[in-house]
Structure formats: C-alpha cells, structure tokens
C-alpha cells in the first residue's frame, strides 16, 4: 500500500513515481550504527597502490557504472595526469562485469583501461580502509551508493555526487543534507562533477579539512538518529489506525 521514503530522497513529492502511496519521513530513513573495533586500518601499500598518484575511488558494484559515466571518468584522468580510478573487482559475476567494462572502454575510452585499478573482493575493514586511502569518492550517475556512503562517512572521505529525479541517485545528497554540510560536493552537471572531483583530490589542505567536518557531522546528525525511529513509529501507529477504519494515509504524507 505504501512506499516509505524521505523528503531528503524525493525532490518532487507531487510527481507520481511509485505504484504505492508515497510516505516520507523528514530524516534520512535509517538508524545506522557505524562499525566498531574493525582492527588496524589498511594503507595504500597494503593495497599495492603507488604512493605518488591521486586515487579517485568509485567503490560501488560494477553494474552501476552506466556508459555515460565512462566519459566522466575518462575526462577526470585526462585532466589529472597523476590520477587513477579505483574500482572493486573480484571473482565470479564481479569478474564478468569488470571484463565487460574493459571491453566497453576499449571502444571509446582506452585511457580507462590504462589507469583503472581493480581490487579483489573486500572485507568491511578493507572497504573502509580503502575509502580512507583514496583522495575522493565518486558516486556513479543514475544509481549511486547507499550503505557504502554511510560507511565512507566513518572516515570522512568526500563523495562527489550528482542527484537526479529518482531515489537511487539521491542518497549521497540526502546524507549531506542530513549532516547540514555547507557547500557539499554536489554537482548539477557533468562538468561541475569533474571540476569538484579534481579540486577535492588536488587540494590536500581543503581535503583534510572537509574530512574532519564530515566525521564530526556524521556522528552528530547521521549516526544513531533516534528521531527517525520516532517518525517511523508514528507512521506505523497512524497507518494502523487508518487501516482499522478502512482508510489509507494520504499519498505524499510527511511525518515530522
């Protein structure tokens, strides 16, 4: 009957996008406890990455990489001669996806085959360590990160993102809004996306400063958020009352 979302995910609640009635919480719709006691963080040497390069991490499942995103990755590498892209590799279907990407790049963007690192399958410790090792994180077009964004904020690595009309591309933007970050790296165009990624990667001082702000804000506003639980409880109570009366909640209803 209902699709439970958030005002932070839905730029236009009036536009019908779901077969269910849209219900929005005002908060990021997850009570998230960051991982604890993972062990000693890995470094670039552990991942066998060179030390004198800039790493742009797109640490998402490979099927999320749309062909339109290839052009952005390639332009980043052309403009930053010291730049390399880091993607998560592995065995099985992940290997199939990585081979498909390489074949696609051969036709249009050979620079990606020359300067993309693929990792092996990663543990949670290795994933968060890798987030910490890269200079900046890149949120894919059209289908961005979800839980991985929450994990990345534990070490404060900036994620460049470009929101769109659908929920699946708005999670990183919602995280920045929830954390009350001023001037976050949210792009409105492909050019701005590329500019932001390179600027964050190359400016070490601003990069370190932003990481500190993101860690503080995540712990203050994003993690262990009791308000989202209260809003979810309120939704369950009201939908129960409405159902008993033979009614339904209004489409586009917001719980505060």
BALOBA-1460 file (C-alpha; in Angstrom, 3 decimals):
// residues 256
<rec num="1" residu="x" x="0.000" y="0.000" z="0.000"/>
<rec num="2" residu="x" x="2.842" y="2.429" z="0.827"/>
<rec num="3" residu="x" x="6.352" y="3.288" z="-0.293"/>
<rec num="4" residu="x" x="8.264" y="4.621" z="2.711"/>
<rec num="5" residu="x" x="10.924" y="7.167" z="1.792"/>
<rec num="6" residu="x" x="12.236" y="10.546" z="2.959"/>
<rec num="7" residu="x" x="11.821" y="14.169" z="1.944"/>
<rec num="8" residu="x" x="15.621" y="14.103" z="1.540"/>
<rec num="9" residu="x" x="15.274" y="11.461" z="-1.200"/>
<rec num="10" residu="x" x="12.285" y="12.872" z="-3.049"/>
<rec num="11" residu="x" x="12.916" y="16.212" z="-4.830"/>
<rec num="12" residu="x" x="9.331" y="16.304" z="-6.091"/>
<rec num="13" residu="x" x="6.792" y="14.505" z="-3.908"/>
<rec num="14" residu="x" x="3.908" y="15.590" z="-6.148"/>
<rec num="15" residu="x" x="5.206" y="13.720" z="-9.203"/>
<rec num="16" residu="x" x="3.879" y="10.168" z="-9.193"/>
<rec num="17" residu="x" x="6.791" y="7.718" z="-9.338"/>
<rec num="18" residu="x" x="5.533" y="4.740" z="-7.339"/>
<rec num="19" residu="x" x="2.544" y="2.440" z="-7.685"/>
<rec num="20" residu="x" x="2.182" y="2.686" z="-3.897"/>
<rec num="21" residu="x" x="1.270" y="5.801" z="-1.951"/>
<rec num="22" residu="x" x="4.424" y="7.745" z="-1.111"/>
<rec num="23" residu="x" x="5.063" y="8.327" z="2.601"/>
<rec num="24" residu="x" x="8.046" y="10.456" z="3.603"/>
<rec num="25" residu="x" x="9.953" y="10.785" z="6.840"/>
<rec num="26" residu="x" x="11.788" y="14.074" z="7.382"/>
<rec num="27" residu="x" x="15.019" y="12.286" z="8.298"/>
<rec num="28" residu="x" x="17.465" y="10.023" z="6.494"/>
<rec num="29" residu="x" x="15.385" y="6.821" z="6.782"/>
<rec num="30" residu="x" x="17.848" y="4.584" z="8.583"/>
<rec num="31" residu="x" x="19.029" y="4.146" z="12.142"/>
<rec num="32" residu="x" x="22.692" y="3.398" z="11.449"/>
<rec num="33" residu="x" x="25.318" y="2.314" z="13.940"/>
<rec num="34" residu="x" x="28.813" y="2.710" z="12.461"/>
<rec num="35" residu="x" x="31.112" y="-0.345" z="12.600"/>
<rec num="36" residu="x" x="33.248" y="-0.641" z="15.718"/>
<rec num="37" residu="x" x="36.507" y="-2.427" z="16.561"/>
<rec num="38" residu="x" x="37.322" y="-3.461" z="12.992"/>
<rec num="39" residu="x" x="41.052" y="-3.613" z="13.592"/>
<rec num="40" residu="x" x="44.024" y="-1.679" z="12.257"/>
<rec num="41" residu="x" x="43.247" y="0.266" z="9.075"/>
<rec num="42" residu="x" x="44.997" y="-0.773" z="5.866"/>
<rec num="43" residu="x" x="47.067" y="1.702" z="3.858"/>
<rec num="44" residu="x" x="47.936" y="2.168" z="0.190"/>
<rec num="45" residu="x" x="50.904" y="-0.139" z="0.484"/>
<rec num="46" residu="x" x="48.628" y="-2.921" z="1.729"/>
<rec num="47" residu="x" x="46.504" y="-2.487" z="-1.388"/>
<rec num="48" residu="x" x="49.630" y="-2.344" z="-3.580"/>
<rec num="49" residu="x" x="48.785" y="1.130" z="-4.856"/>
<rec num="50" residu="x" x="51.549" y="3.580" z="-5.793"/>
<rec num="51" residu="x" x="52.092" y="6.372" z="-3.284"/>
<rec num="52" residu="x" x="52.709" y="9.234" z="-5.726"/>
<rec num="53" residu="x" x="49.354" y="9.176" z="-7.547"/>
<rec num="54" residu="x" x="45.896" y="10.560" z="-6.854"/>
<rec num="55" residu="x" x="43.199" y="7.942" z="-6.361"/>
<rec num="56" residu="x" x="39.594" y="8.520" z="-7.372"/>
<rec num="57" residu="x" x="37.570" y="5.742" z="-5.796"/>
<rec num="58" residu="x" x="34.274" y="4.564" z="-7.239"/>
<rec num="59" residu="x" x="33.715" y="1.781" z="-4.746"/>
<rec num="60" residu="x" x="30.346" y="0.541" z="-5.957"/>
<rec num="61" residu="x" x="29.020" y="-2.644" z="-7.502"/>
<rec num="62" residu="x" x="30.182" y="-2.570" z="-11.098"/>
<rec num="63" residu="x" x="26.762" y="-2.973" z="-12.703"/>
<rec num="64" residu="x" x="26.004" y="0.580" z="-11.511"/>
<rec num="65" residu="x" x="28.512" y="2.088" z="-13.952"/>
<rec num="66" residu="x" x="26.416" y="3.475" z="-16.809"/>
<rec num="67" residu="x" x="28.164" y="4.195" z="-20.151"/>
<rec num="68" residu="x" x="27.500" y="7.926" z="-19.628"/>
<rec num="69" residu="x" x="29.689" y="7.714" z="-16.512"/>
<rec num="70" residu="x" x="32.609" y="6.366" z="-18.570"/>
<rec num="71" residu="x" x="33.042" y="9.784" z="-20.180"/>
<rec num="72" residu="x" x="33.251" y="11.490" z="-16.782"/>
<rec num="73" residu="x" x="35.860" y="9.034" z="-15.503"/>
<rec num="74" residu="x" x="37.915" y="9.431" z="-18.671"/>
<rec num="75" residu="x" x="37.816" y="13.244" z="-18.553"/>
<rec num="76" residu="x" x="38.982" y="13.186" z="-14.915"/>
<rec num="77" residu="x" x="42.013" y="11.122" z="-15.925"/>
<rec num="78" residu="x" x="42.787" y="13.318" z="-18.943"/>
<rec num="79" residu="x" x="42.731" y="16.461" z="-16.782"/>
<rec num="80" residu="x" x="44.680" y="14.869" z="-13.929"/>
<rec num="81" residu="x" x="47.771" y="13.081" z="-15.309"/>
<rec num="82" residu="x" x="48.541" y="11.714" z="-11.833"/>
<rec num="83" residu="x" x="45.026" y="10.377" z="-11.389"/>
<rec num="84" residu="x" x="43.920" y="6.758" z="-11.297"/>
<rec num="85" residu="x" x="40.430" y="5.323" z="-10.837"/>
<rec num="86" residu="x" x="39.893" y="2.582" z="-8.233"/>
<rec num="87" residu="x" x="37.056" y="0.081" z="-8.720"/>
<rec num="88" residu="x" x="36.115" y="-3.006" z="-6.725"/>
<rec num="89" residu="x" x="36.984" y="-6.186" z="-8.592"/>
<rec num="90" residu="x" x="36.737" y="-9.806" z="-7.598"/>
<rec num="91" residu="x" x="35.693" y="-13.240" z="-8.777"/>
<rec num="92" residu="x" x="32.537" y="-14.718" z="-10.281"/>
<rec num="93" residu="x" x="29.987" y="-12.239" z="-11.573"/>
<rec num="94" residu="x" x="32.185" y="-9.330" z="-10.480"/>
<rec num="95" residu="x" x="34.914" y="-10.578" z="-12.824"/>
<rec num="96" residu="x" x="32.332" y="-10.853" z="-15.604"/>
<rec num="97" residu="x" x="31.240" y="-7.236" z="-15.021"/>
<rec num="98" residu="x" x="34.851" y="-5.986" z="-14.938"/>
<rec num="99" residu="x" x="35.648" y="-7.750" z="-18.218"/>
<rec num="100" residu="x" x="32.516" y="-6.247" z="-19.783"/>
<rec num="101" residu="x" x="33.642" y="-2.784" z="-18.681"/>
<rec num="102" residu="x" x="37.124" y="-3.255" z="-20.124"/>
<rec num="103" residu="x" x="35.651" y="-4.365" z="-23.431"/>
<rec num="104" residu="x" x="33.361" y="-1.331" z="-23.477"/>
<rec num="105" residu="x" x="36.230" y="1.034" z="-22.667"/>
<rec num="106" residu="x" x="38.369" y="-0.364" z="-25.494"/>
<rec num="107" residu="x" x="35.895" y="1.054" z="-27.996"/>
<rec num="108" residu="x" x="35.593" y="4.554" z="-26.578"/>
<rec num="109" residu="x" x="37.845" y="5.351" z="-23.607"/>
<rec num="110" residu="x" x="41.159" y="3.497" z="-23.771"/>
<rec num="111" residu="x" x="42.593" y="5.714" z="-21.012"/>
<rec num="112" residu="x" x="40.384" y="3.841" z="-18.544"/>
<rec num="113" residu="x" x="41.991" y="0.513" z="-19.415"/>
<rec num="114" residu="x" x="45.373" y="2.141" z="-18.830"/>
<rec num="115" residu="x" x="44.658" y="3.856" z="-15.483"/>
<rec num="116" residu="x" x="41.976" y="1.936" z="-13.606"/>
<rec num="117" residu="x" x="42.895" y="-0.286" z="-10.654"/>
<rec num="118" residu="x" x="40.608" y="-3.193" z="-9.795"/>
<rec num="119" residu="x" x="40.782" y="-4.559" z="-6.247"/>
<rec num="120" residu="x" x="39.981" y="-8.061" z="-5.076"/>
<rec num="121" residu="x" x="36.872" y="-8.825" z="-3.038"/>
<rec num="122" residu="x" x="36.997" y="-6.677" z="0.116"/>
<rec num="123" residu="x" x="36.144" y="-7.279" z="3.748"/>
<rec num="124" residu="x" x="34.387" y="-4.489" z="5.660"/>
<rec num="125" residu="x" x="37.705" y="-3.426" z="7.198"/>
<rec num="126" residu="x" x="39.343" y="-3.365" z="3.766"/>
<rec num="127" residu="x" x="36.443" y="-1.433" z="2.254"/>
<rec num="128" residu="x" x="36.509" y="1.308" z="4.903"/>
<rec num="129" residu="x" x="40.311" y="1.379" z="4.766"/>
<rec num="130" residu="x" x="40.153" y="1.840" z="1.007"/>
<rec num="131" residu="x" x="37.653" y="4.688" z="1.437"/>
<rec num="132" residu="x" x="40.219" y="6.294" z="3.710"/>
<rec num="133" residu="x" x="43.084" y="5.703" z="1.260"/>
<rec num="134" residu="x" x="41.549" y="7.297" z="-1.830"/>
<rec num="135" residu="x" x="41.643" y="11.059" z="-2.304"/>
<rec num="136" residu="x" x="37.978" y="11.363" z="-3.213"/>
<rec num="137" residu="x" x="34.982" y="9.088" z="-3.794"/>
<rec num="138" residu="x" x="32.868" y="9.221" z="-6.953"/>
<rec num="139" residu="x" x="29.157" y="8.458" z="-6.790"/>
<rec num="140" residu="x" x="28.012" y="6.856" z="-10.089"/>
<rec num="141" residu="x" x="25.463" y="8.606" z="-12.283"/>
<rec num="142" residu="x" x="21.858" y="7.391" z="-12.149"/>
<rec num="143" residu="x" x="22.482" y="4.711" z="-9.490"/>
<rec num="144" residu="x" x="24.534" y="5.950" z="-6.556"/>
<rec num="145" residu="x" x="25.733" y="4.403" z="-3.339"/>
<rec num="146" residu="x" x="23.597" y="3.551" z="-0.334"/>
<rec num="147" residu="x" x="25.057" y="1.777" z="2.681"/>
<rec num="148" residu="x" x="28.544" y="2.408" z="1.287"/>
<rec num="149" residu="x" x="28.026" y="6.172" z="1.710"/>
<rec num="150" residu="x" x="27.219" y="5.666" z="5.387"/>
<rec num="151" residu="x" x="30.331" y="3.528" z="5.801"/>
<rec num="152" residu="x" x="32.537" y="6.033" z="3.981"/>
<rec num="153" residu="x" x="31.465" y="8.825" z="6.326"/>
<rec num="154" residu="x" x="33.053" y="6.977" z="9.250"/>
<rec num="155" residu="x" x="36.397" y="8.141" z="7.821"/>
<rec num="156" residu="x" x="35.014" y="11.334" z="6.255"/>
<rec num="157" residu="x" x="36.111" y="10.782" z="2.674"/>
<rec num="158" residu="x" x="34.275" y="13.323" z="0.468"/>
<rec num="159" residu="x" x="31.910" y="11.826" z="-2.106"/>
<rec num="160" residu="x" x="31.159" y="13.787" z="-5.265"/>
<rec num="161" residu="x" x="27.590" y="13.177" z="-6.376"/>
<rec num="162" residu="x" x="25.043" y="14.419" z="-8.897"/>
<rec num="163" residu="x" x="21.402" y="13.994" z="-7.792"/>
<rec num="164" residu="x" x="18.518" y="13.240" z="-10.133"/>
<rec num="165" residu="x" x="14.807" y="12.589" z="-10.258"/>
<rec num="166" residu="x" x="14.888" y="9.150" z="-8.637"/>
<rec num="167" residu="x" x="15.706" y="7.929" z="-5.144"/>
<rec num="168" residu="x" x="18.557" y="5.636" z="-6.214"/>
<rec num="169" residu="x" x="20.707" y="8.610" z="-7.236"/>
<rec num="170" residu="x" x="19.905" y="10.888" z="-4.291"/>
<rec num="171" residu="x" x="21.274" y="9.027" z="-1.262"/>
<rec num="172" residu="x" x="24.614" y="10.849" z="-1.044"/>
<rec num="173" residu="x" x="22.866" y="14.200" z="-1.440"/>
<rec num="174" residu="x" x="20.466" y="13.208" z="1.343"/>
<rec num="175" residu="x" x="23.404" y="12.348" z="3.597"/>
<rec num="176" residu="x" x="24.911" y="15.805" z="3.095"/>
<rec num="177" residu="x" x="21.566" y="17.455" z="3.827"/>
<rec num="178" residu="x" x="21.062" y="15.347" z="6.957"/>
<rec num="179" residu="x" x="24.540" y="16.317" z="8.158"/>
<rec num="180" residu="x" x="23.893" y="20.041" z="7.484"/>
<rec num="181" residu="x" x="27.057" y="20.378" z="5.380"/>
<rec num="182" residu="x" x="27.578" y="23.827" z="3.850"/>
<rec num="183" residu="x" x="28.601" y="23.778" z="0.177"/>
<rec num="184" residu="x" x="28.892" y="19.975" z="-0.144"/>
<rec num="185" residu="x" x="30.381" y="18.428" z="-3.326"/>
<rec num="186" residu="x" x="27.013" y="18.093" z="-5.068"/>
<rec num="187" residu="x" x="27.214" y="18.711" z="-8.809"/>
<rec num="188" residu="x" x="24.445" y="19.916" z="-11.104"/>
<rec num="189" residu="x" x="26.215" y="18.987" z="-14.341"/>
<rec num="190" residu="x" x="28.867" y="16.597" z="-15.632"/>
<rec num="191" residu="x" x="31.349" y="19.455" z="-15.943"/>
<rec num="192" residu="x" x="30.799" y="20.528" z="-12.353"/>
<rec num="193" residu="x" x="31.126" y="16.906" z="-11.229"/>
<rec num="194" residu="x" x="34.539" y="16.627" z="-12.906"/>
<rec num="195" residu="x" x="35.678" y="20.010" z="-11.567"/>
<rec num="196" residu="x" x="34.677" y="19.120" z="-7.990"/>
<rec num="197" residu="x" x="36.359" y="15.714" z="-8.101"/>
<rec num="198" residu="x" x="39.669" y="17.117" z="-9.326"/>
<rec num="199" residu="x" x="39.605" y="20.089" z="-6.974"/>
<rec num="200" residu="x" x="38.978" y="17.914" z="-3.905"/>
<rec num="201" residu="x" x="41.632" y="15.399" z="-4.949"/>
<rec num="202" residu="x" x="44.315" y="18.002" z="-5.634"/>
<rec num="203" residu="x" x="43.776" y="20.398" z="-2.714"/>
<rec num="204" residu="x" x="45.205" y="18.457" z="0.218"/>
<rec num="205" residu="x" x="44.517" y="21.118" z="2.819"/>
<rec num="206" residu="x" x="40.836" y="21.526" z="1.946"/>
<rec num="207" residu="x" x="40.501" y="17.777" z="1.616"/>
<rec num="208" residu="x" x="41.732" y="17.184" z="5.158"/>
<rec num="209" residu="x" x="39.528" y="19.980" z="6.495"/>
<rec num="210" residu="x" x="36.424" y="18.586" z="4.770"/>
<rec num="211" residu="x" x="37.111" y="15.075" z="6.083"/>
<rec num="212" residu="x" x="37.218" y="16.368" z="9.641"/>
<rec num="213" residu="x" x="33.928" y="18.249" z="9.173"/>
<rec num="214" residu="x" x="32.238" y="15.197" z="7.670"/>
<rec num="215" residu="x" x="33.296" y="12.886" z="10.512"/>
<rec num="216" residu="x" x="32.029" y="15.328" z="13.137"/>
<rec num="217" residu="x" x="28.752" y="15.943" z="11.290"/>
<rec num="218" residu="x" x="28.136" y="12.232" z="10.683"/>
<rec num="219" residu="x" x="28.466" y="11.429" z="14.360"/>
<rec num="220" residu="x" x="26.321" y="14.408" z="15.341"/>
<rec num="221" residu="x" x="23.481" y="14.212" z="12.808"/>
<rec num="222" residu="x" x="23.632" y="10.983" z="10.781"/>
<rec num="223" residu="x" x="24.501" y="8.035" z="13.005"/>
<rec num="224" residu="x" x="22.264" y="6.620" z="15.772"/>
<rec num="225" residu="x" x="19.474" y="9.043" z="14.913"/>
<rec num="226" residu="x" x="16.599" y="8.436" z="17.325"/>
<rec num="227" residu="x" x="14.355" y="10.950" z="15.582"/>
<rec num="228" residu="x" x="13.992" y="8.705" z="12.535"/>
<rec num="229" residu="x" x="12.828" y="5.870" z="14.798"/>
<rec num="230" residu="x" x="10.190" y="8.132" z="16.361"/>
<rec num="231" residu="x" x="8.929" y="9.143" z="12.909"/>
<rec num="232" residu="x" x="8.771" y="5.512" z="11.807"/>
<rec num="233" residu="x" x="6.841" y="4.612" z="14.972"/>
<rec num="234" residu="x" x="4.409" y="7.449" z="14.266"/>
<rec num="235" residu="x" x="3.880" y="6.167" z="10.721"/>
<rec num="236" residu="x" x="3.140" y="2.635" z="11.986"/>
<rec num="237" residu="x" x="0.697" y="3.930" z="14.586"/>
<rec num="238" residu="x" x="-1.192" y="6.128" z="12.130"/>
<rec num="239" residu="x" x="-1.331" y="3.545" z="9.354"/>
<rec num="240" residu="x" x="-2.708" y="1.044" z="11.862"/>
<rec num="241" residu="x" x="-5.445" y="3.462" z="12.937"/>
<rec num="242" residu="x" x="-6.313" y="4.268" z="9.317"/>
<rec num="243" residu="x" x="-6.452" y="0.603" z="8.335"/>
<rec num="244" residu="x" x="-8.819" y="-0.261" z="11.175"/>
<rec num="245" residu="x" x="-11.161" y="2.462" z="9.903"/>
<rec num="246" residu="x" x="-10.919" y="1.125" z="6.355"/>
<rec num="247" residu="x" x="-8.920" y="4.138" z="5.209"/>
<rec num="248" residu="x" x="-5.459" y="4.796" z="3.832"/>
<rec num="249" residu="x" x="-2.951" y="7.536" z="4.537"/>
<rec num="250" residu="x" x="-2.788" y="10.342" z="2.019"/>
<rec num="251" residu="x" x="-0.347" y="9.988" z="-0.871"/>
<rec num="252" residu="x" x="2.642" y="12.279" z="-0.229"/>
<rec num="253" residu="x" x="2.094" y="12.350" z="3.537"/>
<rec num="254" residu="x" x="5.124" y="13.577" z="5.536"/>
<rec num="255" residu="x" x="5.943" y="12.521" z="9.109"/>
<rec num="256" residu="x" x="7.908" y="15.019" z="11.193"/>
